[in-house]
Amino acid sequence: MEKSLNQSYFSYCKINLGLQVLNKRSDNFHNLSSIFVEVNLSDQLFFKPSDKVTVTSTNDIIANLKDNTIIKAYQVLERYAPVSKQHYNIHLVKNIPMGSGLGGGSSNAATTLNTLNALWKLNLTTEQLISIGSEIGSDVPFFINGKNQYVEGIGDKLSRLPNLKLSNYHILIINPNIHIDTAWAYRALKKGLQVPKRYPKFLDSNNQVNWGLLKNDFENVVFSTYPEISKLKEKLISREVLYAGLSGSGSTVYGIFDNKNEAMLASNLFPSYNTYITSSIA
């Protein structure tokens, strides 16, 4: 690591504890209900003063994208910065699998917004950053604060869950390296405009997770189209797992264990896949 790359920031990913797609809106977006949990599998961003903004990465695909989420966040926040601002080269060390339902790109955007807000001394409020983040992507607002949040609407209605304690659990993440097109997944659900009268909130009366209530609507369409992903969940539920499910629209599948050794044993069931044993931030 170069000494000049001395301002580094972690950019964490998320899993969805349950995800229900409620209805399609008149603007063709969808309303959803989900618990987003920030976990400590992360990318790392390095900010180095430069004459102009550039983005480099350990991942060639991102490095060659002219409109990656880091650039988008930079350009959006430039509107609030003085002309005399310091530019930066941003180097991304990519560890979070791409296109996997873990929100890596959204997290990178939010980390960029938070970091530049501090480096440029813009003093934008959390609410302002959330609003700005929504211009970049529907998951970006969550990552402004991260931790555990109840997410509704199109990702713009956020409720913090400070009493939800998950850090003692062990989360096994399995990524099959299959790209799921999110737009296809929403179309495949064939949701109408009507909002269901009742839907589960996933939490019990003490604001703790009710594992029995959790479900992800995308599993039906994703598992039927990609049986390989379905088999990952089948293997997980053969172990002593509290819950196993798809994150987002996939393709990542995860299992939650209250015993780290059991999580490690379960990871041995997936020798040909990338696996990570992690835990929640909060």
Wavefront OBJ file of the C-alpha trace (Angstrom):
o trace
v 0.000 0.000 0.000
v 1.353 3.409 -0.912
v 1.892 5.757 2.006
v 0.127 8.542 0.141
v -3.080 6.480 0.123
v -3.512 7.265 3.782
v -7.201 8.178 4.001
v -9.037 4.867 3.893
v -12.681 4.083 4.583
v -14.533 0.805 4.890
v -17.631 0.262 2.759
v -19.779 -2.519 4.234
v -22.413 -4.660 2.523
v -25.886 -5.735 3.663
v -28.197 -8.699 3.750
v -31.990 -8.638 3.674
v -33.761 -10.300 6.572
v -36.937 -11.018 4.690
v -38.086 -9.048 1.655
v -41.667 -8.629 0.579
v -42.498 -6.788 -2.634
v -45.875 -5.228 -1.924
v -47.006 -3.707 -5.199
v -45.978 -1.983 -8.395
v -46.291 1.800 -8.353
v -47.619 4.034 -11.086
v -44.027 5.169 -11.757
v -43.090 1.479 -12.412
v -41.018 1.221 -9.231
v -42.069 -1.207 -6.512
v -42.891 -0.735 -2.844
v -41.154 -3.195 -0.567
v -40.816 -4.173 3.057
v -37.533 -5.533 4.403
v -35.033 -5.452 7.248
v -31.614 -4.376 5.992
v -28.701 -5.568 8.102
v -25.232 -4.099 7.572
v -22.561 -6.794 7.907
v -18.803 -6.557 8.235
v -17.845 -7.892 4.838
v -16.461 -4.772 3.215
v -14.747 -3.039 0.346
v -12.179 -0.370 1.142
v -11.907 3.083 -0.436
v -8.700 5.131 -0.430
v -8.858 8.881 -1.057
v -5.706 10.525 -2.406
v -5.512 14.258 -3.295
v -5.350 14.737 -7.053
v -5.709 17.407 -9.754
v -8.929 15.774 -10.978
v -11.284 13.038 -9.936
v -10.297 9.527 -10.987
v -11.465 6.119 -9.843
v -9.200 3.100 -9.889
v -9.938 -0.361 -8.580
v -8.634 -3.848 -8.015
v -11.662 -4.861 -10.105
v -11.092 -4.137 -13.796
v -14.810 -3.976 -14.598
v -15.379 -1.141 -12.127
v -12.157 0.619 -13.093
v -13.299 0.737 -16.725
v -16.844 1.918 -15.972
v -17.174 5.644 -16.579
v -20.463 5.796 -14.655
v -19.730 3.574 -11.648
v -21.523 4.478 -8.418
v -18.454 6.176 -6.940
v -18.226 8.569 -9.884
v -21.980 9.169 -9.727
v -21.773 10.036 -6.017
v -18.789 12.323 -6.609
v -20.507 14.198 -9.425
v -23.773 14.614 -7.520
v -22.025 15.973 -4.427
v -19.909 18.368 -6.500
v -23.043 20.512 -6.863
v -22.748 21.378 -3.161
v -18.981 21.949 -3.086
v -17.007 25.158 -3.739
v -15.192 25.536 -7.049
v -11.882 25.574 -5.160
v -12.459 22.092 -3.658
v -9.698 19.501 -3.523
v -10.180 16.678 -6.026
v -9.342 13.058 -5.230
v -8.257 9.846 -6.819
v -10.455 7.184 -5.237
v -9.036 3.687 -5.221
v -11.495 0.865 -4.544
v -10.293 -2.453 -3.144
v -13.197 -4.688 -4.128
v -14.100 -7.590 -1.852
v -17.916 -7.593 -1.998
v -19.169 -9.747 -4.906
v -20.758 -7.686 -7.662
v -24.390 -8.084 -8.733
v -25.042 -10.374 -5.809
v -27.819 -8.749 -3.776
v -25.381 -7.463 -1.144
v -25.534 -3.793 -2.148
v -21.801 -3.303 -2.709
v -22.166 -0.592 -5.343
v -24.716 1.297 -3.250
v -22.450 1.070 -0.223
v -19.527 2.461 -2.254
v -21.689 5.420 -3.279
v -22.788 6.116 0.297
v -19.219 5.862 1.593
v -18.156 8.349 -1.074
v -20.933 10.768 -0.074
v -20.142 10.532 3.636
v -16.401 10.863 3.074
v -16.552 13.843 0.708
v -19.043 15.568 2.991
v -16.354 15.423 5.670
v -13.304 16.123 3.463
v -14.963 19.072 1.727
v -16.472 20.285 5.045
v -19.921 20.623 3.463
v -21.769 20.015 6.738
v -24.665 18.376 4.942
v -27.110 16.721 7.323
v -27.875 13.017 7.336
v -31.291 13.783 5.872
v -29.693 15.754 3.038
v -27.240 12.957 2.291
v -30.080 10.418 2.249
v -31.982 12.583 -0.220
v -28.879 12.966 -2.402
v -28.213 9.245 -2.184
v -31.678 8.433 -3.487
v -30.682 10.106 -6.770
v -27.993 7.451 -7.236
v -29.799 4.256 -6.256
v -32.596 2.916 -4.083
v -30.260 1.181 -1.587
v -27.877 4.130 -1.162
v -30.000 5.916 1.507
v -29.763 2.885 3.815
v -25.965 2.900 3.715
v -25.708 6.550 4.806
v -26.410 5.322 8.345
v -26.188 1.553 7.887
v -26.526 -0.800 10.898
v -30.040 -2.326 11.191
v -32.980 -0.550 9.596
v -36.521 -1.302 8.543
v -36.817 -0.293 4.891
v -40.063 0.476 3.097
v -41.288 2.330 0.037
v -38.723 2.121 -2.750
v -35.956 2.169 -0.158
v -36.634 5.756 0.851
v -38.590 5.113 4.061
v -36.066 4.174 6.719
v -36.649 3.334 10.372
v -33.678 2.663 12.615
v -33.835 -0.453 14.783
v -31.486 0.351 17.696
v -32.969 -2.401 19.874
v -32.454 -5.122 17.275
v -29.340 -6.977 18.413
v -27.837 -9.393 15.909
v -24.082 -9.104 16.453
v -23.891 -12.377 18.413
v -25.066 -14.375 15.400
v -22.756 -15.770 12.735
v -23.708 -15.214 9.108
v -22.492 -17.559 6.388
v -22.644 -15.887 2.976
v -22.453 -18.030 -0.171
v -22.001 -16.375 -3.553
v -22.498 -18.621 -6.598
v -21.160 -15.983 -9.002
v -24.426 -15.862 -10.927
v -25.635 -12.431 -11.994
v -29.356 -11.846 -11.409
v -30.851 -8.969 -13.367
v -32.891 -7.035 -10.790
v -35.271 -5.579 -13.384
v -36.020 -9.100 -14.654
v -36.668 -10.329 -11.103
v -39.217 -7.564 -10.448
v -40.958 -8.217 -13.767
v -41.110 -11.938 -13.003
v -42.991 -11.237 -9.767
v -45.848 -9.714 -11.804
v -47.003 -7.475 -8.983
v -50.070 -5.291 -9.560
v -50.815 -1.796 -8.279
v -52.929 -2.879 -5.309
v -51.230 -2.842 -1.905
v -51.973 -5.928 0.236
v -54.111 -5.141 3.274
v -51.833 -7.072 5.613
v -48.214 -8.100 5.399
v -45.682 -9.324 7.979
v -43.353 -6.858 9.643
v -40.813 -9.617 10.407
v -40.381 -8.431 14.022
v -42.043 -9.591 17.226
v -43.537 -7.352 19.908
v -40.067 -6.764 21.399
v -38.679 -5.600 18.045
v -36.604 -8.752 17.697
v -36.552 -10.916 14.577
v -39.214 -13.569 14.309
v -37.306 -16.115 12.221
v -40.541 -17.884 11.326
v -41.976 -14.771 9.663
v -39.060 -14.169 7.341
v -39.509 -14.764 3.630
v -38.114 -13.311 0.443
v -40.588 -12.958 -2.423
v -37.811 -13.237 -5.002
v -37.005 -16.801 -3.996
v -39.912 -18.294 -5.963
v -38.878 -16.763 -9.289
v -35.106 -16.964 -8.775
v -35.046 -20.543 -7.487
v -37.282 -21.838 -10.283
v -35.088 -20.183 -12.920
v -31.745 -20.955 -11.267
v -32.006 -24.371 -9.524
v -28.334 -24.139 -8.565
v -29.170 -21.255 -6.228
v -32.109 -23.147 -4.746
v -29.794 -26.030 -3.859
v -27.618 -23.676 -1.821
v -30.551 -22.907 0.474
v -31.495 -26.597 0.643
v -28.018 -27.458 1.865
v -28.089 -24.671 4.443
v -31.395 -25.716 5.973
v -30.018 -29.233 6.401
v -27.757 -27.745 9.072
v -28.551 -26.180 12.453
v -29.426 -22.835 10.917
v -31.810 -20.268 12.397
v -32.719 -18.943 8.986
v -31.515 -19.317 5.412
v -32.573 -17.198 2.481
v -31.794 -15.115 -0.557
v -30.376 -11.612 -0.115
v -32.144 -9.039 -2.249
v -32.936 -10.505 -5.667
v -29.830 -12.687 -5.416
v -27.793 -14.468 -6.260
v -26.233 -14.549 -2.778
v -27.716 -16.966 -0.260
v -26.939 -16.746 3.442
v -27.543 -18.678 6.631
v -27.700 -17.341 10.188
v -26.235 -19.466 12.980
v -25.959 -18.984 16.727
v -22.847 -21.184 16.753
v -19.719 -20.153 14.848
v -18.405 -23.698 14.644
v -21.642 -24.816 12.988
v -21.313 -21.957 10.484
v -17.760 -23.074 9.682
v -18.869 -26.680 9.231
v -21.689 -25.540 6.955
v -19.241 -23.543 4.820
v -17.495 -26.830 3.980
v -20.612 -27.849 2.053
v -19.766 -25.266 -0.616
v -16.168 -25.940 -1.758
v -16.709 -24.554 -5.265
v -18.244 -21.239 -4.164
v -16.980 -18.084 -2.516
v -18.047 -18.189 1.121
v -17.678 -15.653 3.919
v -18.405 -15.977 7.621
v -19.321 -12.585 8.976
v -21.568 -10.843 11.497
v -23.765 -7.778 11.709
v -22.305 -4.368 12.521
v -24.913 -3.798 15.252
l 1 2 3 4 5 6 7 8 9 10 11 12 13 14 15 16 17 18 19 20 21 22 23 24 25 26 27 28 29 30 31 32 33 34 35 36 37 38 39 40 41 42 43 44 45 46 47 48 49 50 51 52 53 54 55 56 57 58 59 60 61 62 63 64 65 66 67 68 69 70 71 72 73 74 75 76 77 78 79 80 81 82 83 84 85 86 87 88 89 90 91 92 93 94 95 96 97 98 99 100 101 102 103 104 105 106 107 108 109 110 111 112 113 114 115 116 117 118 119 120 121 122 123 124 125 126 127 128 129 130 131 132 133 134 135 136 137 138 139 140 141 142 143 144 145 146 147 148 149 150 151 152 153 154 155 156 157 158 159 160 161 162 163 164 165 166 167 168 169 170 171 172 173 174 175 176 177 178 179 180 181 182 183 184 185 186 187 188 189 190 191 192 193 194 195 196 197 198 199 200 201 202 203 204 205 206 207 208 209 210 211 212 213 214 215 216 217 218 219 220 221 222 223 224 225 226 227 228 229 230 231 232 233 234 235 236 237 238 239 240 241 242 243 244 245 246 247 248 249 250 251 252 253 254 255 256 257 258 259 260 261 262 263 264 265 266 267 268 269 270 271 272 273 274 275 276 277 278 279 280 281 282
